[in-house]
């Protein structure tokens, strides 16, 4: 999982790259078209069975089956957009007029905003978790801090406690917001605890507690992330850069807001013309989908997930940037992801950095040989599975990703060995080496998409895709699919590799 600098790849003829672009883009549109046709053909049945909503535009239905999208857009409309806007106003006002009070003001505002939504009882739970984590960290024993914080995260799945917390709220959505907040804050508590254990004794406990409060209740990242480490947060919040020029900040705000609105429109358009989330929940439809529509369903599910997180991370990241923080980069397009390693490194960069810093490197990573690398990578994926809830389908997904990363690293090590490298250098040109890499990446991408389908839809979706593509369609569906994935991989290599 550790990042390494990439070696430049050979440049292919421009006409070849153009063909890859046309085939990649054309296959997306053609498969989406077939999924759209299937959606419209079965619209009446889907509307009756899954209660499609009236669309935002007349004559269109809307697929409301993606819980996460509906949950956050509804909360955004109710209160979160307004509270985030309030954060931006207070941050700007204090930065210009009272810069010394900016951090305390944002901390107080974040605490009040959380209290207004979660209620006194919900915020009290967070404060209890924070107090316990802070107390354990004072002993400066990383193992004890890990044990304490894992125990606190496990309370999210303790049934009697769940029932008590549900009774605090009038709706299930309010309870889910508390769960999401506790889960994300749990990562912050682990970050603070380990950073405190690793740093030499210095500032007093009151100062540390104040910074932990600020880190915990920083409003843009409070409910859903993206994740930033405690070390990065405190260092960046203490910087006093002259980067608050009104004109540049205003241009940035307008430009980024426009992009977020565009991403939101794309996401809404997708669930108006393709009912991929209702289709994936019905095994009968998955079995009768035509091959092109089946491919369109897979692409639509992962592309929607990508666009969704551009929106969910986009607005908080924009506000954090205006606060002079350096938030993680927004997710990279999944259509140019051609490896498990690249997916983890570039989709949720904040979570990736968190896993590297607090799990992978402390457990040995790649610095102490293959056994430590296998162990640290496995425990990193195990933690992600546990953090997401630990369901059966998440366990399959974590194992698939673990295996995928290990196989990719194994192949890289194999081809880097002197004997094989010299053979390749003698018999293959630089362009052919790149084509061979893309060929291997096509298989990796196929497994990556399959693992993402398990994550997004459950084991039944992954099982049916595996059966239809690789068992029943090994001679008819799999070869053209791998050919198109080869084109995707070439575009990904062209897009992400440094120039020679």
Secondary structure in CASP SS format (residue, H / E / C, confidence):
PFRMAT SS
TARGET T0000
AUTHOR 0000-0000-0000
METHOD secondary structure of the structure
MODEL  1
X C 1.00
X C 1.00
X C 1.00
X C 1.00
X C 1.00
X C 1.00
X C 1.00
X C 1.00
X C 1.00
X C 1.00
X C 1.00
X C 1.00
X C 1.00
X H 1.00
X H 1.00
X H 1.00
X H 1.00
X H 1.00
X H 1.00
X H 1.00
X H 1.00
X H 1.00
X H 1.00
X H 1.00
X H 1.00
X H 1.00
X H 1.00
X H 1.00
X H 1.00
X H 1.00
X H 1.00
X H 1.00
X H 1.00
X H 1.00
X H 1.00
X H 1.00
X H 1.00
X H 1.00
X H 1.00
X H 1.00
X H 1.00
X C 1.00
X H 1.00
X H 1.00
X H 1.00
X H 1.00
X H 1.00
X H 1.00
X H 1.00
X H 1.00
X C 1.00
X C 1.00
X E 1.00
X E 1.00
X C 1.00
X C 1.00
X C 1.00
X C 1.00
X C 1.00
X C 1.00
X E 1.00
X E 1.00
X C 1.00
X C 1.00
X C 1.00
X C 1.00
X H 1.00
X H 1.00
X H 1.00
X H 1.00
X H 1.00
X H 1.00
X H 1.00
X H 1.00
X H 1.00
X H 1.00
X H 1.00
X H 1.00
X H 1.00
X H 1.00
X H 1.00
X H 1.00
X H 1.00
X H 1.00
X H 1.00
X H 1.00
X H 1.00
X H 1.00
X H 1.00
X H 1.00
X H 1.00
X H 1.00
X H 1.00
X H 1.00
X H 1.00
X H 1.00
X H 1.00
X C 1.00
X H 1.00
X H 1.00
X H 1.00
X H 1.00
X H 1.00
X H 1.00
X H 1.00
X H 1.00
X H 1.00
X H 1.00
X H 1.00
X H 1.00
X H 1.00
X H 1.00
X H 1.00
X H 1.00
X H 1.00
X H 1.00
X H 1.00
X H 1.00
X H 1.00
X H 1.00
X H 1.00
X H 1.00
X H 1.00
X H 1.00
X H 1.00
X H 1.00
X H 1.00
X H 1.00
X H 1.00
X H 1.00
X H 1.00
X H 1.00
X H 1.00
X H 1.00
X H 1.00
X H 1.00
X H 1.00
X C 1.00
X C 1.00
X C 1.00
X C 1.00
X H 1.00
X H 1.00
X H 1.00
X H 1.00
X H 1.00
X H 1.00
X H 1.00
X H 1.00
X H 1.00
X H 1.00
X H 1.00
X H 1.00
X H 1.00
X H 1.00
X H 1.00
X H 1.00
X C 1.00
X H 1.00
X H 1.00
X H 1.00
X H 1.00
X H 1.00
X H 1.00
X H 1.00
X H 1.00
X C 1.00
X C 1.00
X C 1.00
X C 1.00
X C 1.00
X H 1.00
X H 1.00
X H 1.00
X H 1.00
X H 1.00
X H 1.00
X H 1.00
X H 1.00
X H 1.00
X H 1.00
X H 1.00
X H 1.00
X H 1.00
X H 1.00
X H 1.00
X H 1.00
X H 1.00
X H 1.00
X H 1.00
X H 1.00
X H 1.00
X H 1.00
X H 1.00
X H 1.00
X H 1.00
X H 1.00
X H 1.00
X C 1.00
X C 1.00
X C 1.00
X C 1.00
X C 1.00
X C 1.00
X H 1.00
X H 1.00
X H 1.00
X H 1.00
X H 1.00
X H 1.00
X H 1.00
X H 1.00
X H 1.00
X H 1.00
X H 1.00
X H 1.00
X C 1.00
X C 1.00
X H 1.00
X H 1.00
X H 1.00
X H 1.00
X C 1.00
X C 1.00
X C 1.00
X C 1.00
X C 1.00
X C 1.00
X C 1.00
X H 1.00
X H 1.00
X H 1.00
X H 1.00
X H 1.00
X H 1.00
X H 1.00
X H 1.00
X C 1.00
X C 1.00
X C 1.00
X C 1.00
X C 1.00
X C 1.00
X C 1.00
X C 1.00
X H 1.00
X H 1.00
X H 1.00
X H 1.00
X H 1.00
X H 1.00
X H 1.00
X H 1.00
X H 1.00
X H 1.00
X H 1.00
X H 1.00
X H 1.00
X H 1.00
X H 1.00
X H 1.00
X H 1.00
X H 1.00
X H 1.00
X H 1.00
X H 1.00
X H 1.00
X H 1.00
X H 1.00
X H 1.00
X H 1.00
X H 1.00
X H 1.00
X C 1.00
X C 1.00
X H 1.00
X H 1.00
X H 1.00
X H 1.00
X H 1.00
X C 1.00
X C 1.00
X H 1.00
X H 1.00
X H 1.00
X H 1.00
X H 1.00
X H 1.00
X C 1.00
X C 1.00
X H 1.00
X H 1.00
X H 1.00
X H 1.00
X H 1.00
X H 1.00
X H 1.00
X H 1.00
X H 1.00
X H 1.00
X H 1.00
X H 1.00
X H 1.00
X H 1.00
X H 1.00
X H 1.00
X H 1.00
X H 1.00
X H 1.00
X H 1.00
X H 1.00
X H 1.00
X H 1.00
X H 1.00
X H 1.00
X H 1.00
X H 1.00
X H 1.00
X H 1.00
X H 1.00
X H 1.00
X H 1.00
X C 1.00
X C 1.00
X C 1.00
X C 1.00
X C 1.00
X C 1.00
X C 1.00
X C 1.00
X C 1.00
X C 1.00
X C 1.00
X H 1.00
X H 1.00
X H 1.00
X C 1.00
X C 1.00
X C 1.00
X H 1.00
X H 1.00
X H 1.00
X H 1.00
X H 1.00
X H 1.00
X H 1.00
X C 1.00
X C 1.00
X H 1.00
X H 1.00
X H 1.00
X H 1.00
X H 1.00
X H 1.00
X H 1.00
X H 1.00
X H 1.00
X H 1.00
X H 1.00
X H 1.00
X C 1.00
X C 1.00
X C 1.00
X C 1.00
X C 1.00
X C 1.00
X C 1.00
X C 1.00
X C 1.00
X H 1.00
X H 1.00
X H 1.00
X H 1.00
X H 1.00
X H 1.00
X H 1.00
X H 1.00
X H 1.00
X H 1.00
X H 1.00
X H 1.00
X H 1.00
X H 1.00
X H 1.00
X H 1.00
X H 1.00
X H 1.00
X H 1.00
X C 1.00
X C 1.00
X C 1.00
X H 1.00
X H 1.00
X H 1.00
X H 1.00
X H 1.00
X H 1.00
X H 1.00
X H 1.00
X H 1.00
X H 1.00
X H 1.00
X H 1.00
X H 1.00
X H 1.00
X H 1.00
X H 1.00
X H 1.00
X H 1.00
X H 1.00
X H 1.00
X H 1.00
X H 1.00
X H 1.00
X H 1.00
X H 1.00
X C 1.00
X H 1.00
X H 1.00
X H 1.00
X H 1.00
X H 1.00
X H 1.00
X H 1.00
X H 1.00
X H 1.00
X H 1.00
X C 1.00
X C 1.00
X H 1.00
X H 1.00
X H 1.00
X H 1.00
X H 1.00
X H 1.00
X H 1.00
X H 1.00
X H 1.00
X H 1.00
X H 1.00
X H 1.00
X H 1.00
X H 1.00
X H 1.00
X H 1.00
X H 1.00
X H 1.00
X H 1.00
X H 1.00
X H 1.00
X H 1.00
X H 1.00
X H 1.00
X H 1.00
X H 1.00
X H 1.00
X H 1.00
X C 1.00
X H 1.00
X H 1.00
X H 1.00
X H 1.00
X H 1.00
X H 1.00
X H 1.00
X H 1.00
X H 1.00
X H 1.00
X H 1.00
X H 1.00
X H 1.00
X C 1.00
X C 1.00
X C 1.00
X C 1.00
X C 1.00
X C 1.00
X H 1.00
X H 1.00
X H 1.00
X H 1.00
X H 1.00
X H 1.00
X H 1.00
X H 1.00
X H 1.00
X H 1.00
X H 1.00
X H 1.00
X H 1.00
X H 1.00
X H 1.00
X H 1.00
X H 1.00
X H 1.00
X H 1.00
X C 1.00
X C 1.00
X C 1.00
X C 1.00
END
